[in-house]
């Protein structure tokens, strides 16, 4: 069968790679894909992002299932459109995607259904947001309501820092429309854990739990990122990516292929993933691979998994 994966990040590289390993799959198209999916066996990039063009492509190629990775297309209703066209697609509808696309919606949903969450208020006025911050004090968290590629959350350690974040998002419009509404919530101290499930509305399939590292620098210092962020210039050559093995491989997020040269393409560039019988073994394998990779402006945290190692 032929499959289509929509997206261009590391998540989509990993999904497409895994799908292509099935003996039932003839080919996996990735739209638009990245430098990693361009060179991965069994995958083929297609330069499409327009919803109508994606539907036409899926029909023309006889794609039997489409999988959507990024939040943007989901929030725009790609699943609804594919279903209306009679095409099979995996992902939440536009209505369900609001839980990810709008922090205000997600907070209201949790409050309505009695799901524990930090105390919060939503604001369309910068003045009211700043007044609330002054009243609540710090530390405090300021979040852009809309999708902002992981850059819409500021964990402010002071009132001044929080109010400056409000000004950047609402008045300077640093995040565009995503910052037109803000959610300000109390700071919760502790460890963050992710528990992800797949559901068809009736059945629930839990996946493995995980722990993200949001801050830019070791020791949970620096600004929040989309997840262990690494920022580098929007075309630098990448060298030293090790050949994939059963225990370790690099999934591409912000890369592109120019001729035969693999280049950075902004944001998080690579996700080096390793397996092992323990966190320590997997960590050692991952960092051994990371140390071989080189590109201008490369930045990574050297302490991923530090909490688990301390507990061990």
C-alpha positions in Angstrom: 0.0 0.0 0.0 1.0 3.7 -0.4 0.9 6.0 2.5 1.2 9.8 2.9 2.7 11.6 5.9 2.1 15.3 6.1 4.8 17.5 7.7 8.4 18.5 7.6 9.8 17.9 11.1 11.5 15.3 13.1 8.2 13.8 14.2 7.2 13.2 10.6 10.7 11.7 9.8 10.3 9.2 12.6 6.7 8.3 11.7 7.5 7.9 8.0 10.6 5.8 8.7 8.6 3.5 10.9 5.7 3.1 8.5 8.1 2.3 5.6 9.5 -0.6 7.6 6.2 -2.5 7.3 6.2 -5.2 4.7 2.7 -4.2 3.7 3.9 -0.7 2.7 5.1 -0.1 -0.9 6.0 3.6 -0.5 5.6 6.4 1.9 5.3 10.0 0.5 6.2 12.8 2.8 4.7 16.3 2.1 6.8 18.4 2.1 9.4 16.4 4.0 13.0 17.5 4.9 16.6 16.5 4.2 16.3 13.3 6.2 13.2 12.0 4.5 14.7 12.9 1.1 17.5 10.4 1.7 15.7 7.7 3.7 15.0 4.4 1.9 11.4 3.8 1.1 10.4 7.5 1.5 9.8 10.1 -1.2 9.3 13.9 -0.6 6.6 15.7 -2.5 6.7 19.5 -2.4 3.0 20.0 -1.4 1.4 21.9 1.4 -1.8 23.3 -0.1 -4.8 21.3 1.2 -6.5 20.9 -2.2 -3.2 19.8 -3.8 -2.7 17.2 -1.1 -6.2 15.7 -1.6 -5.6 15.6 -5.4 -2.2 13.9 -4.9 -3.6 11.3 -2.5 -6.4 10.5 -5.0 -4.0 10.4 -8.0 -1.5 8.1 -6.3 -4.0 5.8 -4.7 -2.8 6.7 -1.2 -4.7 4.3 1.2 -3.9 6.2 4.4 -2.6 9.7 5.3 -0.9 10.4 8.7 -0.7 14.0 9.9 2.1 15.2 12.2 2.1 19.0 12.7 -0.5 20.9 14.7 -1.0 23.6 12.0 -2.7 21.4 9.3 -4.8 19.7 12.0 -6.0 23.0 13.4 -6.8 24.1 9.8 -9.1 21.1 9.4 -7.0 18.8 7.1 -8.7 15.7 8.7 -12.2 17.0 8.1 -11.3 17.9 4.5 -9.8 14.4 3.7 -12.8 12.6 5.2 -15.2 14.8 3.2 -13.3 13.7 0.1 -13.7 10.1 1.1 -10.0 9.6 2.0 -8.7 7.7 5.0 -6.6 9.9 7.4 -5.2 9.5 10.9 -5.4 12.6 13.1 -7.8 14.6 15.2 -10.6 16.7 13.6 -10.5 20.5 13.6 -12.7 20.5 16.7 -10.6 18.1 18.6 -7.4 19.8 17.5 -8.5 22.9 19.5 -7.0 21.3 22.6 -3.6 21.8 21.1 -4.3 24.9 18.9 -5.8 27.1 21.7 -4.5 27.1 25.2 -7.5 29.1 26.3 -9.8 26.4 24.9 -7.7 23.7 26.6 -7.9 25.5 29.9 -11.6 26.0 29.7 -12.1 22.3 28.7 -10.1 21.2 31.7 -12.0 23.5 34.1 -15.3 22.3 32.7 -14.5 18.6 33.1 -12.8 18.8 36.5 -9.3 18.0 35.1 -6.6 19.5 37.5 -4.7 22.4 36.1 -3.0 25.5 37.3 -5.1 28.5 38.2 -5.3 30.8 35.2 -6.9 33.8 33.4 -7.2 34.6 29.7 -6.7 38.1 28.4 -7.3 40.0 25.2 -5.9 43.2 26.8 -2.3 43.8 27.6 -3.1 46.2 30.4 -5.4 43.7 32.1 -2.8 41.0 31.8 -0.1 43.1 33.3 -2.4 44.1 36.2 -3.2 40.5 36.9 0.5 39.6 36.9 1.2 42.4 39.3 -1.5 41.0 41.6 -0.5 37.3 41.4 3.3 37.9 41.6 6.1 35.7 40.4 7.2 33.1 39.3 4.3 33.0 36.8 3.7 31.6 33.3 2.7 33.6 30.3 1.4 31.6 27.3 0.4 32.7 23.8 -3.1 31.2 23.1 -2.3 30.0 19.6 0.3 27.8 17.9 3.8 29.3 18.2 6.2 26.4 17.3 7.1 25.9 21.0 8.1 29.6 21.4 4.9 30.9 23.0 5.5 30.0 26.6 7.5 32.2 29.1 8.2 30.8 32.6 8.9 34.2 34.2 10.9 34.4 37.4 9.9 38.0 38.1 6.9 40.3 37.5 9.0 42.5 35.2 9.9 39.5 33.0 6.3 38.4 32.8 5.1 41.8 31.9 7.8 42.2 29.3 6.6 38.9 27.7 3.1 40.3 27.6 4.4 43.4 25.7 6.3 41.3 23.2 3.5 39.0 22.4 0.5 41.4 22.5 1.9 44.8 21.6 5.0 44.0 19.6 3.1 41.0 18.0 6.3 38.9 18.1 4.3 35.8 17.6 1.7 37.2 15.2 -1.9 36.1 15.6 -0.9 33.4 18.1 -0.3 36.1 20.7 -3.5 38.1 20.3 -4.9 36.3 23.3 -2.8 35.3 26.3 -3.2 32.8 29.1 -1.5 33.7 32.4 -1.3 30.8 34.9 0.3 30.0 38.2 3.7 28.5 38.2 3.7 24.8 39.2 7.0 23.4 40.5 7.9 19.8 39.8 8.7 17.4 37.0 6.9 17.4 33.7 5.8 14.1 32.2 4.1 13.3 28.9 1.5 10.5 28.6 0.2 10.2 25.0 -2.5 7.9 23.8 -4.2 7.2 20.5 -7.9 7.0 20.4 -10.7 6.5 17.8 -13.2 8.0 20.2 -14.1 4.6 21.7 -10.9 2.7 22.2 -7.7 4.0 23.8 -4.1 2.8 23.1 -1.5 4.2 25.5 2.0 4.9 24.2 5.2 5.0 26.2 5.5 7.8 28.7 8.2 10.4 28.2 9.8 13.5 29.8 10.6 16.5 27.7 13.4 19.0 28.4 11.9 22.3 27.4 14.7 24.7 28.6 17.5 25.6 26.2 20.5 24.9 28.5 21.8 22.3 30.9 20.3 22.3 34.3 16.9 23.5 33.0 18.3 27.0 32.5 17.6 29.5 29.7 14.4 30.1 27.7 11.7 27.7 26.9 11.8 25.9 23.5 9.7 23.5 21.6 11.6 20.8 23.3 15.4 20.7 23.9 15.6 23.5 21.4 18.6 24.1 19.2 18.6 27.3 17.1 21.0 27.8 14.1 21.1 29.8 10.8 17.5 29.7 8.8 21.3 26.8 5.4 24.7 25.5 7.1 26.2 22.2 6.0 25.8 19.3 8.4 28.6 16.7 8.7 29.2 13.6 10.8 25.7 12.1 11.0 26.4 8.4 11.8 24.9 5.7 9.7 21.7 4.4 11.3 21.9 1.2 13.3 19.4 -0.9 15.2 20.3 0.9 18.4 20.8 4.5 17.2 19.6 6.8 14.4 19.2 10.5 13.8 15.7 11.8 12.8 15.7 15.0 10.9 13.6 18.0 12.0 15.0 21.2 10.5 17.0 20.1 7.5 16.9 20.3 3.7 18.8 18.6 0.8 20.5 20.9 -1.7 21.9 18.7 -4.4 23.9 16.2 -2.4 24.5 18.6 0.5 22.5 18.2 3.7 21.9 21.7 5.2 20.3 23.1 8.4 16.9 24.6 7.8 16.2 26.4 11.1 14.8 25.5 14.5 15.5 22.1 16.0 17.7 20.4 13.5 18.2 16.8 14.5 16.9 14.3 17.1 19.4 11.6 17.8 17.5 8.6 19.2 19.1 5.6 20.9 17.8 2.4 22.5 19.4 0.5 25.4 18.6 -1.9 28.3 18.8 1.1 30.6 18.6 4.9 30.4 22.3 5.1 31.0 23.2 2.8 28.1 20.8 4.5 25.7 22.1 8.0 26.8 25.7 6.9 26.2 24.9 5.7 22.7 22.9 8.8 21.8 25.6 11.2 23.0 28.4 9.2 21.3 26.5 9.9 18.0 25.9 13.6 18.9 29.6 14.2 19.4 30.3 13.2 15.8 27.8 15.6 14.3 29.0 19.1 13.2 27.3 22.2 11.9 27.6 26.0 12.4 25.8 27.2 15.5 25.1 23.7 16.8 23.7 23.6 20.3 22.5 20.8 22.4 21.9 19.9 26.1 24.3 17.5 27.6 22.1 16.4 30.5 19.1 14.7 28.9 17.8 12.0 31.3 19.6 13.5 34.3 16.6 13.0 36.6 16.3 9.3 35.8 20.0 8.8 36.3 19.9 10.5 39.7 17.0 8.2 40.8 18.9 5.2 39.6 
